[in-house]
C-alpha cells in the first residue's frame, strides 16, 4: 500500500474487510485487530510493537476527521470516544502506522498522515472539544481488557447498538468489565503525567499514560522511535 509521500512495506497491505468490525464497538474491534496482526505475523507475536490508543475527554465530545460514519465531505464526526491501534515501524518501514477500521484513510496509514488528516492538531478547537490520548501497550491491553457491553444498553436494558455475535471479552484474571477505566479521561490525568518517563509508564501501567494533542505530535513519535 502506498500513500502520496510515504511507502509502507508490502507485508502490511491488507484489506480492511479482513478484520472483524462491529459499528460502535471500536474497543472490541481494536482488541481483535491486535490479535490478528500478531497471529498473521504483521506484528510481533506478543504485540510488543503495538499500542492501543483511546481518544476522549471529560465531556465525551471529540471531533475526528475522515471517519466513515460521517455524512460530511470532510468526514468529521463527534465521538464520545474512539480507539485506534498504532504500530511502531519495523526494519525496512519508513513510518509508524495507524490501524483505524473506521477511517476513510488508507489502511493502515502513516502516523504523520493520520495525525494531520484525522486529528488535525492545528485546527483551533473550543476547550470542551480538546482531545486526550490514553496510550496502552498492546500486550498489557490484550491481557487486561474486558467488556460485558453494559455501556451499550439504555436504562431499560435495550441495546443502543447491536452487539457483536461473539462472546464478550473477559480479562485473563476473570474481570468481566473495565472499559470505563480506559475511556474515563480527565484533564488531571494529563497533568499527573507531567515529567513522567513515558516509555517505562506505557510499558508497565495497565492503563498506560494520558497525553494531550501537542504531546501526541511532539512526544509520542519520539517515544516510538526509542523502542
Residue pairs with C-beta under 8 A, 6 or more apart in sequence:
1 8
1 12
1 13
1 106
1 107
1 108
2 8
3 106
3 109
3 110
3 113
5 113
6 94
6 95
6 110
6 112
6 113
7 94
8 93
8 94
8 95
8 97
8 108
8 110
9 90
9 92
9 93
11 41
11 42
12 42
12 93
12 97
12 108
14 42
14 107
15 107
16 101
16 107
18 36
19 29
19 32
19 33
19 36
19 101
20 29
20 32
20 33
20 36
20 164
20 166
21 29
21 101
21 102
22 28
22 29
22 162
22 163
22 164
23 69
23 161
24 152
24 160
24 161
25 149
25 152
25 161
25 163
25 164
26 81
26 82
26 83
26 84
26 101
26 102
27 54
27 83
27 145
27 147
27 179
27 182
27 183
28 147
28 164
28 169
29 83
29 101
30 52
30 83
30 84
30 85
30 99
30 101
31 52
31 141
31 142
31 145
31 169
33 85
33 99
33 101
34 43
34 47
34 50
34 52
34 85
34 138
34 141
34 142
35 142
37 43
37 47
37 50
37 85
37 87
37 99
38 44
38 45
38 46
38 47
38 50
42 87
43 49
43 50
43 87
43 138
44 50
46 139
47 137
47 138
47 139
47 142
48 137
48 138
48 139
49 87
49 88
49 90
49 227
50 85
50 86
50 87
50 88
50 137
50 138
51 85
51 86
51 87
51 88
51 135
51 136
51 137
51 138
51 202
51 224
52 83
52 84
52 85
52 135
52 136
52 137
52 138
52 141
52 208
53 83
53 84
53 85
53 86
53 133
53 134
53 135
53 136
54 81
54 82
54 83
54 133
54 134
54 136
54 182
54 183
54 185
55 62
55 64
55 79
55 81
55 82
55 83
55 84
55 131
55 132
55 133
55 134
56 62
56 79
56 80
56 81
56 82
56 131
56 132
56 134
56 183
56 184
56 185
57 128
57 129
57 130
57 131
57 132
57 185
57 187
58 185
58 186
58 187
59 128
59 129
60 80
60 81
61 78
61 80
61 128
61 129
62 78
62 79
62 80
62 81
62 82
62 129
62 131
63 76
63 77
63 78
63 79
63 125
63 129
63 131
64 76
64 77
64 79
64 82
64 118
64 119
65 74
65 75
65 76
65 117
65 118
65 119
65 120
66 74
66 75
66 103
66 104
66 105
66 117
66 118
67 75
67 76
67 77
67 79
67 102
67 103
67 104
67 118
68 75
68 102
68 103
68 104
69 77
69 102
70 76
70 77
75 104
80 183
81 183
81 185
82 102
84 98
84 99
84 100
84 114
85 98
85 99
85 100
85 138
86 96
86 97
86 98
86 99
86 111
86 135
86 220
86 224
87 96
87 97
87 98
87 99
87 108
88 96
88 224
88 227
89 95
89 96
89 97
89 224
94 110
95 110
95 111
95 112
96 110
96 111
96 221
96 224
97 108
97 109
97 110
97 111
98 108
98 109
98 110
98 111
98 114
98 118
99 107
99 108
100 107
100 108
100 109
100 114
100 118
101 107
103 109
103 114
103 118
105 113
105 114
105 117
105 118
106 113
109 117
111 221
111 224
112 221
115 121
115 216
115 217
119 131
119 213
119 216
121 213
121 214
121 216
121 217
125 131
130 212
130 213
131 212
131 213
132 185
132 187
132 189
132 190
132 210
132 211
132 212
133 210
133 211
133 212
133 213
133 215
133 216
133 220
134 182
134 185
134 189
134 207
134 208
134 209
134 210
135 202
135 208
135 209
135 210
135 211
135 220
136 182
136 202
136 206
136 207
136 208
137 202
137 203
137 208
140 203
140 205
140 206
140 208
143 171
143 172
144 171
144 172
144 173
144 175
144 178
144 206
145 169
145 171
145 178
145 179
145 182
146 168
146 169
146 170
146 171
146 175
146 176
146 177
146 178
146 179
147 168
147 169
147 177
147 178
147 179
148 168
148 176
148 177
149 163
149 168
150 177
151 179
151 180
152 159
152 160
152 161
152 163
153 159
153 160
154 160
168 176
170 176
171 178
181 207
182 207
185 210
189 210
190 210
190 211
190 212
190 215
192 210
193 201
193 209
193 210
193 211
196 209
198 209
198 211
198 219
198 223
199 223
199 226
199 227
201 208
201 209
202 208
202 209
202 223
211 219
211 220
